[in-house]
């Protein structure tokens, strides 16, 4: 049997329309004939046309495609199922709303070898489905919260993390041996249904770096992240700020609990900016909502 060089793991939940284009982009990958690879699609309780989309694509794909159902809700549960199902020596991950460049699979494998890396990631560039508002495009911090990574250089990652570059879930790949040493994705972290929990890939990479493994950001690895109108509204960022704080506190391993005073302090700062019409009021509102989320999440942990 031919050794499987690489598996692309795609976890999905009720995004059949977007997923169809992601699969087409994967099917158009320019990879040499001697390079064996596969697509492993993890259906995480979808109730839309996901199964039909995947099965239709698989029937005409030159690349082996397998659809696996994972009943435990959550992105980390789905990715962990992908780890167990995939056969490749390299495990690459992309999201169900991204479009990898045609050379993405080939470049992932080449980067792993060239850097002698245990893991790699790269650029995540926007593909807006509606014109983004100026309050968003002029705020780099908010743009990063859309899981965009546009750092143009390449480098080894190290602790403590810098804001850029980092390796994020829409565009990342690891040698199988990394998971044997580090373990799986933390199932308490990552998107879960409509809850916008985050941090599962950052947590995994931090564990890897603490063990001395080599993780590289390589700007030659590029995918395009499709961003719909629903994520171009302030309501989305308000929900994201709360859920991010909630998820972070819920997954915390220590006994430290965020104090109510932190939330009240952020509230006072927000009110002051509003009353004095100072810039940055929306950013401060998001910090307040994040603090509220931490309080709520810490209570569920207790």
C-alpha positions as CSV (number, residue, x, y, z in Angstrom):
1,X,0.0,0.0,0.0
2,X,1.3,3.5,-0.9
3,X,2.2,5.5,2.1
4,X,-0.1,8.5,2.7
5,X,2.1,11.6,2.9
6,X,-0.5,14.1,4.0
7,X,-4.1,14.3,5.2
8,X,-6.2,17.5,5.0
9,X,-8.6,17.6,7.9
10,X,-11.7,19.8,7.5
11,X,-14.2,20.1,10.3
12,X,-17.6,21.5,9.4
13,X,-20.9,22.4,10.9
14,X,-23.9,23.6,8.9
15,X,-21.9,25.5,6.2
16,X,-22.7,23.4,3.1
17,X,-22.6,26.5,0.8
18,X,-19.2,27.6,1.9
19,X,-17.9,24.0,2.2
20,X,-18.6,23.3,-1.4
21,X,-16.2,26.0,-2.6
22,X,-13.5,24.9,0.0
23,X,-13.7,21.3,-1.4
24,X,-13.4,22.6,-5.0
25,X,-10.3,24.6,-4.0
26,X,-8.8,21.4,-2.4
27,X,-9.7,19.4,-5.5
28,X,-7.8,21.9,-7.7
29,X,-4.6,21.5,-5.8
30,X,-1.5,21.1,-8.0
31,X,0.4,18.2,-6.5
32,X,2.8,15.8,-8.2
33,X,1.5,12.3,-9.0
34,X,3.9,10.6,-6.7
35,X,2.5,12.5,-3.7
36,X,-0.2,10.6,-1.9
37,X,-2.7,12.7,0.0
38,X,-6.4,12.6,1.1
39,X,-9.2,14.8,2.4
40,X,-10.9,13.8,5.7
41,X,-14.1,15.7,6.2
42,X,-15.5,15.7,9.8
43,X,-19.2,16.4,9.9
44,X,-19.9,17.7,13.4
45,X,-23.7,17.2,13.6
46,X,-24.6,19.2,10.5
47,X,-28.4,19.4,9.7
48,X,-28.1,21.1,6.3
49,X,-26.9,19.6,3.0
50,X,-23.3,18.9,4.1
51,X,-23.5,15.2,3.6
52,X,-24.8,15.6,0.0
53,X,-22.2,18.2,-0.8
54,X,-19.3,16.0,0.4
55,X,-20.6,12.8,-1.2
56,X,-21.1,14.6,-4.5
57,X,-17.6,16.0,-4.5
58,X,-16.1,12.6,-3.4
59,X,-17.8,10.8,-6.3
60,X,-15.9,12.9,-8.9
61,X,-12.7,13.7,-6.9
62,X,-9.3,12.4,-8.1
63,X,-8.2,12.7,-4.4
64,X,-9.5,10.2,-1.8
65,X,-12.3,11.8,0.2
66,X,-13.8,10.4,3.4
67,X,-16.7,11.8,5.4
68,X,-16.8,11.0,9.1
69,X,-19.6,11.9,11.5
70,X,-18.6,13.2,14.9
71,X,-21.5,13.6,17.4
72,X,-19.6,15.4,20.1
73,X,-20.3,19.0,19.4
74,X,-17.3,21.4,19.1
75,X,-14.4,22.2,16.7
76,X,-11.8,20.5,19.0
77,X,-13.8,17.3,19.2
78,X,-14.1,17.3,15.4
79,X,-10.4,18.0,14.8
80,X,-9.5,15.3,17.4
81,X,-11.7,12.8,15.5
82,X,-9.8,13.9,12.3
83,X,-6.5,13.1,14.0
84,X,-7.7,9.5,14.7
85,X,-9.2,9.0,11.2
86,X,-6.4,10.5,9.1
87,X,-3.7,8.3,7.6
88,X,-1.1,10.9,6.6
89,X,2.3,11.5,8.2
90,X,1.5,15.2,7.9
91,X,-1.9,16.4,9.2
92,X,-3.0,19.7,7.6
93,X,-6.0,21.7,8.8
94,X,-8.1,24.3,7.0
95,X,-11.6,25.6,7.8
96,X,-14.8,25.1,5.9
97,X,-14.9,28.8,4.9
98,X,-11.4,29.1,3.4
99,X,-10.0,28.8,-0.1
100,X,-6.5,27.4,-0.2
101,X,-4.2,28.6,-3.0
102,X,-3.7,25.9,-5.7
103,X,-0.2,25.1,-4.4
104,X,-1.2,25.0,-0.7
105,X,-0.8,21.3,-0.1
106,X,2.5,21.1,-2.0
107,X,3.9,24.1,-0.1
108,X,2.8,22.7,3.3
109,X,4.7,19.5,2.7
110,X,7.7,21.4,1.3
111,X,7.8,23.9,4.3
112,X,7.7,21.0,6.9
113,X,10.8,19.5,5.2
114,X,12.6,22.8,4.4
115,X,12.3,24.1,8.0
116,X,12.7,20.7,9.6
117,X,9.6,21.7,11.4
118,X,7.1,19.9,13.7
119,X,4.4,22.3,12.6
120,X,3.8,25.1,10.1
121,X,1.2,27.8,9.3
122,X,0.9,30.8,7.1
123,X,-1.1,33.7,5.8
124,X,-4.9,34.0,6.1
125,X,-6.1,36.8,3.9
126,X,-9.6,38.2,3.6
127,X,-12.2,37.5,1.0
128,X,-15.0,39.8,2.0
129,X,-18.5,38.9,0.7
130,X,-19.7,42.5,1.4
131,X,-17.8,45.8,1.6
132,X,-16.3,46.0,5.1
133,X,-17.0,49.3,7.1
134,X,-14.1,51.7,7.8
135,X,-14.4,51.3,11.6
136,X,-13.3,47.7,11.0
137,X,-10.7,48.0,8.3
138,X,-9.0,50.8,10.1
139,X,-8.7,48.8,13.3
140,X,-6.0,46.1,13.0
141,X,-6.9,44.5,16.3
142,X,-10.5,43.9,15.2
143,X,-9.2,42.6,11.8
144,X,-7.1,40.0,13.6
145,X,-10.2,38.9,15.5
146,X,-11.6,37.8,12.1
147,X,-8.8,35.2,12.1
148,X,-6.8,37.2,9.5
149,X,-3.0,36.9,9.5
150,X,-1.1,39.0,6.9
151,X,2.4,38.9,8.2
152,X,4.7,38.9,5.1
153,X,7.9,37.5,6.6
154,X,8.7,33.9,7.8
155,X,10.1,32.9,11.2
156,X,10.3,30.3,13.9
157,X,7.7,31.0,16.7
158,X,8.8,31.4,20.3
159,X,7.3,32.1,23.7
160,X,6.0,34.5,24.7
161,X,3.8,34.9,21.6
162,X,3.8,38.2,19.7
163,X,0.6,39.6,18.1
164,X,2.1,38.6,14.7
165,X,3.0,36.3,13.3
166,X,1.1,33.3,14.8
167,X,-0.2,30.0,13.4
168,X,-4.0,29.8,13.4
169,X,-6.5,27.0,12.7
170,X,-7.5,28.1,9.2
171,X,-4.0,27.4,7.9
172,X,-1.8,25.0,9.9
173,X,-0.2,21.6,9.6
174,X,1.8,19.3,11.9
175,X,3.8,16.1,11.8
176,X,1.9,13.3,13.3
177,X,4.6,12.8,15.9
178,X,3.7,16.2,17.4
179,X,0.4,14.9,18.7
180,X,2.1,11.8,20.1
181,X,4.1,14.1,22.3
182,X,1.8,17.0,23.0
183,X,-1.6,15.3,23.0
184,X,-4.8,16.4,21.2
185,X,-6.6,19.7,21.0
186,X,-8.2,20.8,24.3
187,X,-11.9,20.0,23.9
188,X,-12.8,22.8,26.3
189,X,-11.6,25.3,23.8
190,X,-12.6,26.2,20.2
191,X,-15.9,26.9,18.5
192,X,-18.8,24.9,19.9
193,X,-22.1,25.2,18.0
194,X,-22.9,28.9,18.1
195,X,-20.6,29.7,21.0
196,X,-17.5,31.6,19.7
197,X,-15.0,30.0,22.0
198,X,-11.4,30.2,20.7
199,X,-7.8,29.4,21.5
200,X,-7.5,25.6,20.8
201,X,-4.7,26.0,18.3
202,X,-2.8,28.6,20.3
203,X,-3.0,26.3,23.3
204,X,-1.7,23.3,21.3
205,X,1.2,25.3,19.8
206,X,2.1,26.7,23.2
207,X,2.4,23.2,24.6
208,X,4.5,22.2,21.6
209,X,6.9,25.1,22.1
210,X,7.3,24.4,25.8
211,X,8.5,20.9,24.8
212,X,11.1,22.4,22.4
213,X,9.3,21.5,19.2
214,X,9.8,23.6,16.1
215,X,6.7,25.6,14.9
216,X,7.2,27.9,11.9
217,X,5.2,30.7,10.3
218,X,5.8,30.6,6.6
219,X,4.2,33.3,4.5
220,X,4.3,31.2,1.4
221,X,1.4,29.1,2.8
222,X,-1.7,31.1,1.9
223,X,-5.4,30.7,2.2
224,X,-8.3,33.1,1.7
225,X,-10.8,33.4,4.5
226,X,-14.4,34.2,3.3
227,X,-16.1,36.7,5.6
228,X,-19.8,37.2,5.3
229,X,-21.9,40.3,6.2
230,X,-22.8,38.8,9.6
231,X,-19.2,39.2,10.7
232,X,-19.0,42.8,9.6
233,X,-21.3,44.1,12.2
234,X,-20.5,45.4,15.7
235,X,-23.0,42.9,17.2
236,X,-20.7,40.1,16.0
237,X,-17.7,41.5,17.8
238,X,-19.7,42.1,21.0
239,X,-20.8,38.5,21.0
240,X,-17.2,37.4,20.2
241,X,-15.7,39.4,23.1
242,X,-18.1,37.9,25.6
243,X,-17.8,34.3,24.3
244,X,-14.0,34.6,24.1
245,X,-13.8,35.6,27.8
246,X,-16.3,33.0,28.8
247,X,-14.4,30.2,27.0
248,X,-11.0,31.3,28.3
249,X,-12.3,31.3,31.9
250,X,-14.1,28.0,31.4
251,X,-10.9,26.3,30.2
252,X,-8.6,27.8,32.8
253,X,-6.9,25.2,34.9
254,X,-5.9,27.3,37.8
255,X,-8.1,28.3,40.8
256,X,-7.8,32.0,40.1
257,X,-11.2,33.6,39.4
258,X,-11.7,37.0,37.7
259,X,-12.9,39.6,40.2
260,X,-16.1,41.5,39.7
261,X,-14.0,44.6,40.2
262,X,-12.3,44.0,36.8
263,X,-15.6,44.1,35.0
264,X,-16.6,47.3,36.9
265,X,-13.3,48.9,36.1
266,X,-13.7,48.2,32.4
267,X,-17.3,49.5,32.6
268,X,-16.1,52.8,34.1
269,X,-13.5,53.3,31.4
270,X,-16.1,52.6,28.7
271,X,-18.6,55.1,30.2
272,X,-15.8,57.7,30.5
273,X,-14.9,57.4,26.9
274,X,-18.5,57.7,25.8
275,X,-19.2,60.7,28.0
276,X,-16.1,62.6,26.9
277,X,-16.5,61.4,23.3
278,X,-12.9,60.0,23.3
279,X,-11.8,57.6,20.5
280,X,-11.6,53.9,21.2
281,X,-15.0,53.7,22.9
282,X,-16.0,50.5,21.0
283,X,-12.7,48.8,21.8
284,X,-13.2,49.6,25.5
285,X,-16.8,48.3,25.3
286,X,-15.4,45.0,24.0
287,X,-12.9,44.8,26.9
288,X,-15.8,45.2,29.3
289,X,-17.8,42.5,27.5
290,X,-14.8,40.2,27.6
291,X,-14.5,40.8,31.4
292,X,-18.2,39.9,31.8
293,X,-17.6,36.7,29.8
294,X,-14.7,35.8,32.1
295,X,-16.9,36.2,35.1
296,X,-19.6,34.0,33.6
297,X,-17.2,31.3,32.5
298,X,-15.4,31.2,35.9
299,X,-18.8,30.5,37.5
300,X,-19.4,27.5,35.3
301,X,-15.9,26.1,36.1
302,X,-16.6,26.4,39.8
